[in-house]
């Protein structure tokens, strides 16, 4: 059975709330459009670290939502695929450790979903201003559009 997971990563408190800010309205929009919910799960997880691999178990398509630590594109939406996330040894996550290490281990073990992406908004860690609501709304719509485009490929009808 094919499954899709959309996982908001970060803290429910402080400056690292992007994953939490996006996951609930994203889920509400998905349900309001009467789209299938039996093969998709929306999860908010407080800095999962290596536990991320357990969340990705038996998942075919995963979209991780997190702030992306890159001051060169602060405020911009960014999509990264699994190869980009593990290839260059650079953590894009705003967390000191966790997401990159979990994905690197999952990649080495051959345990990552068929398709995995990190969707986020770039932040400048030296200037932790709140992320604009318009950027959050654009990210939500971007993820919804992506899920719509890939629904037939990854879901059971």
N, C-alpha and C positions, 0 to 999 in steps of 0.2 A: 504494500500500500504506500503510495507516495504522499509525503507530508511537506508542509511549508511551515517554517518558524520565522517569526519576526520578533527579534529580541532587542529590547531597549536596555542598554548597558549604562551603568553609572551609579551615582548616589541619588537617593531621593531628597537629599539635603545639600545645601551649599552651591558651589559653582559648577558642579558636574551633573546637572540634572537633565541634560538634553534627551537622553534615552527615555527617561520617565516622562518628560514633557510631550514627547511625540507618541508614545505607544498607546495611551488611552484614547486621544482624539482620532488616531489612525484606526484603531479597532472600532470606534463608534461610527466613523465614516464607512468602513467596510460593511458593517452590519446594516447601516441605514440604506445601503444600496442593494440590500437583499442578496448579497453574494454568499456563496457556500462557506459555511464555517466549520464543517466537519473535518476538513483536512488542513486547516490552518490554525496555528496557535500564536497568540500575541502575548509576549512575556516581558515584564519589567524585572530586571535582576540587578541587585546591588553588587557591583564589582565582582563578577563571577570567578575570575582567575581561571584556574585549571578546570573548575566545575563546568566551564563553558562546553567542554567536550561532552559531558553527560547531557547537556541541553541540546546538543547537536546530534545526538544518537538517533538513528532511524529517520533522519531528516534528509530530504532530497534538495530542497532549496531553502537557504537561510539568508536572511537579511539582518545584519547587526546594525543597530543604531547607536552611534556614540559621537561625542565631540572628537574632532580630529586635530591633533596638536601640530599645527603648521601656521606660523605667524605670517608666511608669505601670501596666504590666501584667506586671511581672517574674514569671517562672515560669509564665505562662499560655500555652496553645496559641493560635496565631493562624493563620488562613488568609487570604491576600490574593490577589485575582485580578489579572490583567494591568492592568486599568483602574485599580485602586487603587494599583498599584505605580508607574505612570508619570504619573498624573493630577495629583498635587499637588506634584510637584517635590521630594519628600522621599525621601531614601534610608532604607529600613527596615532595610537590611542592616547588620551589625556591621562591615563593611569600610569603610575610608575612601573607597574608590572602586571601581567595578567593576560590580556587579550592576545597580544603578539606571541607570548610564550605558549599559551594554550593552542593557538592556531599552528604554530611551528611544530609543536608536539603532534597534534592531530594530523598535520601534513606528513610528518615523518612516519607515522603509523598507518597512513593511508585511511584515516578515519574521518575525513572532512566530508561534508555533503557534496553531492554532484556539482552544485552551484552554490557559491557562498560570496556574499558581498558585505562590505561595510559602507553604510550610507550615513553621512554625517555633515556637520557644518564645521568648517575650520575655525579654530580659536587660536589666539595668541596667548600663551601661558603667562606672559609678562603683563598682560592687560586683560584681566578676567572680567570684562564688562559683560552684562547680560546679553544673550543672543536675541536679536530682534525677532519679534513675533512673525514678521513677514518672512524671515528666513525659515522659521520653524514651519510655517504654513506651506512654503515652497517645498520643503523636505517631505512633509506629509503627502502632498500631491504627487511628488516625484515617486515616492514609494508606492502609492496607490496605482499610478500609471504603470509602473513596472510590474506590479502584481497582476493587473488586468492583462497586460501583454503576455505574461507567462502562465496565466491560470490554466489554460488548456494543456500546456505541456507538462505541468507538474501536479495537477490535481486529478482526482478520480471523479469521473462524471457518473 
